[in-house]
């Protein structure tokens, strides 16, 4: 079995684990930080906005079971791709939406998917602003951030209630 990885940033990483965690072929979903200039940053350092990192999830998957294209589609359905300044109640660069690609093939798939989403008119005249960037070192977040939705279901539900769930229902449900 040959595994691959995908890295997606879509606001609070707590809210980005569960949507991927439930699919066949997903081996792990790790919350962490990427895209910055400080090695091994802490949560507090990333939240300060001074490290350049973005909260993200690193997904290890079996491409024979689930394709990267499928993962990109799942990603779109968790985010507001028209909001470059964060996601829902989470504001700032450390919450910006980014697809971090690790190969020319991933870049091609992500670019085509982004263009198709823009052309679909799903968001009217709003521009799809999610960035597609080369993968950078990924640093796993502290243990208490891992599988947060399982460890802290009440706090996770509060985070989701900050607009993400309502947005997903309004813009994505029954529109696959």
N, C-alpha and C positions, 0 to 999 in steps of 0.2 A: 504494500500500500504506500503510495506516494502522497504526502501531505503538502498543502500550500497554506499561505497566510494571506489575510486581508486586514487592512487597518482602516477604520472609519471613525471620524469625529462627527458627533451630532448633538452637541450640548452635553449635559451632565452624563458622565459615563455610567452612572447607576441605571439610567433609563435605556441604555443602549445594549445591555447584556441580555436581558430576558427575550427580546424579540428574535435573537439569533440562537440562543441557547436551546431552543425547543426543536430545531430542525434536524432531521437525519443527516449524517455526514459531518456535523459540527463536532469537533473533538474537544475544543476549549474556547472560551471567550474570557479574555483577561482585560480588566480595566487598567488603564495606565496613561502615560503622558508621552507625547511625541512632538516633533517639530521645533523644539527649542534649542537653546545654546548652553544650557547648564547640565552637566552629567548628573544622573541619579537625583532628580529634583524630588522634593517632598510635596505633599498636597498643599501645605501652607505656602511654599515658595511659588508653586504654579498659580495658586489663587491670588498671589500678590501682583500677578501680571508682569513680573520682571524677568521671567525665564524664557519667554517666548513659546512655551509649550501649550499644547491643546489637549484637553481631556479626550481620550479616544479608547476604542476597544480593538484588541488584536484577536482575530478569529483564526484558529487553526482548523482547517477543513480538509475533507477528502474530496478532491475534484471529480472522482468517479461516482460520487453520490450526490453532491450538490455543486453546481457550477459557480464560478466567480460572477457570471452574469446574474444568476439567481440572487447571490448575496448583494449585489448592487441594487437590484430591485427591492429587496427587503430593506436595505438601507434607506432608499428614497422614501419608503412608506413609514419611516420613523421620524422624519425630519421635515422642517419647513425650508425647502431649497431656495426660497426667495429672501431669506433673512441672513445676511452676511455678518451681522453684529452679535450673533449668539443664537440660542434656540430657546424660544418660549420665555420663561422667567429667568433663564440663565443668560446673562449679558456679558459681553467682552470677548476679546480675542481667544481666551482659553476655552471658550465654548463655541467657536466658529465651526461651521460645517465644512468638512474636508474629506475627500476620498484620497487616501495615501496609497499610491500604487508602487508595486515592487518589481514590475517588469513592463516591457513594451506591450505585451498582450493585455495586461490589466489596464494600462493607460488607454489602449484602443477601445476596450470594452466600456470603460468608464466614460470616455469622451462620446462614444456613440450613444450610450444610454442617456447622458446629459442632453445631447442634441435632440434625441427623440422626445425626452420629457419637455424640452422647450417648445418643440414643434407641435406637441400634443394639444397645447392650449389649456392644459389642466389648471394653470394659474393665470389665465387671461393674458394680459400684456406684461405681467410681472416677469422680470428676467430671472432665470435660474442662476444663482450666484455661488452655489457650492463650488469650492475650489477643488481642483485635481492636482495633486502635488506628488513629487517623488517621496517615497517612504524615507523616513529618517530614523535614527535610533529610537527604539520604543522601550520605555522604562515602566515595568509593572508598578501599579499603585500599591499603597500599603494594604496589608491583609484585610483590614476592616472594610475596605472598598470592594473587595472581591465578592462576587455573588450577593451583592447588597440586597437585591430584591428577595432573596431567600432568607437572609439573616435578619432583615429589618422590614418586613412586609408593610407595616403601618407607615413608616417614614417613606418608603418607596412609593406607596399609594399617594401620599401627600405631594411628593415630587412630581408624579405623573399628573396630578390634579392641577398643576401649575400651567396648564394649557396644552400640553402635548397630546393627551388623550382626546380632548375635544377637537383639536386640529386634525388628528388622524381620522376621527370619525367624519368630520366635515369634508376633508379633502381626499381621503384614500379609501375608506370603507366602500365596498361594492363598486370600485372603479378599476379593478385589476384587468 
